[in-house]
Amino acid sequence: MDDKKYIGIDIGGMSIKGGVVDGGGRILYKSAITIEPCKPDSEILSDIAGLVKSLLEATGLDKEDVAGIGVGCPGSVYDEKGVVRYSCNINFRNTPMAEMLSKLSGIPNVKISNDANCAALGETLFGAGNGAQNSVMITLGTGVGTGIVVNGKLLTGNCSAGAEGGHITINMGGRMCGCGKKGHFEAYASATGLIAQTSEACAKHPDSLLAKIAAQDGINGKTVFIAAKQGDKVAKAVIKRYLNYVGTGLVIFANIFFPEVIIVGGGISNEGDTIIKPLSKYVAKNIYGAEYNPPIKVVAATLRNDAGVVGAAALCFDD
Amino acid sequence: MDDKKYIGIDIGGMSIKGGVVDGGGRILYKSAITIEPCKPDSEILSDIAGLVKSLLEATGLDKEDVAGIGVGCPGSVYDEKGVVRYSCNINFRNTPMAEMLSKLSGIPNVKISNDANCAALGETLFGAGNGAQNSVMITLGTGVGTGIVVNGKLLTGNCSAGAEGGHITINMGGRMCGCGKKGHFEAYASATGLIAQTSEACAKHPDSLLAKIAAQDGINGKTVFIAAKQGDKVAKAVIKRYLNYVGTGLVIFANIFFPEVIIVGGGISNEGDTIIKPLSKYVAKNIYGAEYNPPIKVVAATLRNDAGVVGAAALCFDD
């Protein structure tokens, strides 16, 4: 651990979070501003430079005290070039973010990466990963995101185009994925996939408690867990099958990377041990060569909203 | 490139190959000895030390001229510890190979890894990969082996237990794998898998040319390609489906690693463009985000029997 100070920025759909982070991954001070995604990219970056300035003022730091700024940004980010190629809902198109933010802030060292990658790095080094050097983080949200850490560094692939683990095939010819191909991990394991599986079970078992709750409150990623907690067998069967899908994906990553830890994040990870315990058992049972190797820990993410800021700052560690 | 000299050793089921290799991956001199797999491990290692000595004598090098010895060994190898945990057909059981060979040879720096990993490293840096820093090598043999290079180094996972890419699920609940689990890549894409698919097609189409050739000559990994070259439609359909299975696995690795190159090795890669062209097309069509990124090259292995020796030597590069 060093005693340098870093700034982590986490760009989200609703706000831009920023924090001053020390070399041990602790947030010393944090703040946030509203994002105006339709502004020209130069103006959004001016806003971020303003956030950086306010963080420095609040903590009494000079620019020279900051070893680097790390930024996590949604969309397609070319880490090595410091360029955001595009971002679905924000006005970034081939934006040379690192160069621009460096000029605007007066802090030379700026690193950027995809926001999910930053969250994975933060959770791995300072959250649920508890300092692991090798991890895979699977985020079960609207889609399925994957962030992979190898020897303490993000694995991003050539042109930063890798780590697209939501779009690996687990079931050839199976359920349609949002990307237009069939049988992908995301089609089964995302909250969207779980909602579809819940909906199908309701149609098939209209007299189940699950169907009644769904009819009354609508279906979201929690519905099936609420019904299962009340003892509904149909809901329990949906969860069991869903966890087999998620587990199948986790084992693929386990066999390829044999990480110290697999971190499960995203909205569905809020179910805690209800999903973590069976997933852990599934991985232990299905991983190749289990008898010769230590077990792989499967844990829920713990840093929540802070993961992005901490992980973004960590992009600049070891520089 | 440096002007140091290295020794690469490739332990196989029939022989132990050795070579003096320069920093550019060129084999300056090579030789081989017969392996006696039932001997105690200490005697096998004495034989290897003898091979090293003969390589030095033949090239006029002193021990001090050698920057390191790299060894590729079949089975479960714990790279960081320099220990061979076990090897199916050779008498290695928790053998501290690096330490023993270092003592026996008088050359302090000894590195070891799995033989498939070494072949992947050799092919990537000095063979079909043409110096790529990021690659995935898929070996289609009796099983399916995978070797992964990230930033010029082998990815081996915690306890060197990763890179078991033959045992990732591509088709849940599908074809039985040799490991006892269903739907794995190896069950479909190995020569063993292809032979099973050929055999099933023969049973279903007893009047096909494929069935006739099979009845006359028996079935091996080449049978279906021989029949297809003579225009047999049944054989062509088997190949098409088989390549979809192989392609599905390649795309999984492509989406996770986005390597510069995917190298296809093993007996089936001898079919050359017959399989490489369609696989290349399959990857380009099915990879995620193809429109935003450079294409991933899919190529056949080129170093053949030398890949293991060159890759083993390369374990010691950059030391």
Boltz contact constraints between the chains, C-beta under 6 A:
constraints:
  - contact:
      token1: [A, 134]
      token2: [B, 158]
      max_distance: 6.0
  - contact:
      token1: [A, 157]
      token2: [B, 257]
      max_distance: 6.0
  - contact:
      token1: [A, 157]
      token2: [B, 258]
      max_distance: 6.0
  - contact:
      token1: [A, 158]
      token2: [B, 134]
      max_distance: 6.0
  - contact:
      token1: [A, 158]
      token2: [B, 258]
      max_distance: 6.0
  - contact:
      token1: [A, 158]
      token2: [B, 260]
      max_distance: 6.0
  - contact:
      token1: [A, 159]
      token2: [B, 293]
      max_distance: 6.0
  - contact:
      token1: [A, 161]
      token2: [B, 258]
      max_distance: 6.0
  - contact:
      token1: [A, 161]
      token2: [B, 289]
      max_distance: 6.0
  - contact:
      token1: [A, 161]
      token2: [B, 293]
      max_distance: 6.0
  - contact:
      token1: [A, 162]
      token2: [B, 256]
      max_distance: 6.0
  - contact:
      token1: [A, 162]
      token2: [B, 257]
      max_distance: 6.0
  - contact:
      token1: [A, 162]
      token2: [B, 258]
      max_distance: 6.0
  - contact:
      token1: [A, 164]
      token2: [B, 255]
      max_distance: 6.0
  - contact:
      token1: [A, 164]
      token2: [B, 288]
      max_distance: 6.0
  - contact:
      token1: [A, 165]
      token2: [B, 256]
      max_distance: 6.0
  - contact:
      token1: [A, 167]
      token2: [B, 255]
      max_distance: 6.0
  - contact:
      token1: [A, 167]
      token2: [B, 288]
      max_distance: 6.0
  - contact:
      token1: [A, 168]
      token2: [B, 252]
      max_distance: 6.0
  - contact:
      token1: [A, 168]
      token2: [B, 255]
      max_distance: 6.0
  - contact:
      token1: [A, 169]
      token2: [B, 170]
      max_distance: 6.0
  - contact:
      token1: [A, 169]
      token2: [B, 248]
      max_distance: 6.0
  - contact:
      token1: [A, 170]
      token2: [B, 169]
      max_distance: 6.0
  - contact:
      token1: [A, 171]
      token2: [B, 172]
      max_distance: 6.0
  - contact:
      token1: [A, 172]
      token2: [B, 171]
      max_distance: 6.0
  - contact:
      token1: [A, 172]
      token2: [B, 248]
      max_distance: 6.0
  - contact:
      token1: [A, 248]
      token2: [B, 169]
      max_distance: 6.0
  - contact:
      token1: [A, 248]
      token2: [B, 172]
      max_distance: 6.0
  - contact:
      token1: [A, 252]
      token2: [B, 168]
      max_distance: 6.0
  - contact:
      token1: [A, 255]
      token2: [B, 164]
      max_distance: 6.0
  - contact:
      token1: [A, 255]
      token2: [B, 167]
      max_distance: 6.0
  - contact:
      token1: [A, 255]
      token2: [B, 168]
      max_distance: 6.0
  - contact:
      token1: [A, 256]
      token2: [B, 162]
      max_distance: 6.0
  - contact:
      token1: [A, 256]
      token2: [B, 165]
      max_distance: 6.0
  - contact:
      token1: [A, 257]
      token2: [B, 157]
      max_distance: 6.0
  - contact:
      token1: [A, 257]
      token2: [B, 162]
      max_distance: 6.0
  - contact:
      token1: [A, 258]
      token2: [B, 157]
      max_distance: 6.0
  - contact:
      token1: [A, 258]
      token2: [B, 158]
      max_distance: 6.0
  - contact:
      token1: [A, 258]
      token2: [B, 161]
      max_distance: 6.0
  - contact:
      token1: [A, 258]
      token2: [B, 162]
      max_distance: 6.0
  - contact:
      token1: [A, 260]
      token2: [B, 158]
      max_distance: 6.0
  - contact:
      token1: [A, 288]
      token2: [B, 164]
      max_distance: 6.0
  - contact:
      token1: [A, 288]
      token2: [B, 167]
      max_distance: 6.0
  - contact:
      token1: [A, 289]
      token2: [B, 161]
      max_distance: 6.0
  - contact:
      token1: [A, 293]
      token2: [B, 159]
      max_distance: 6.0
  - contact:
      token1: [A, 293]
      token2: [B, 161]
      max_distance: 6.0
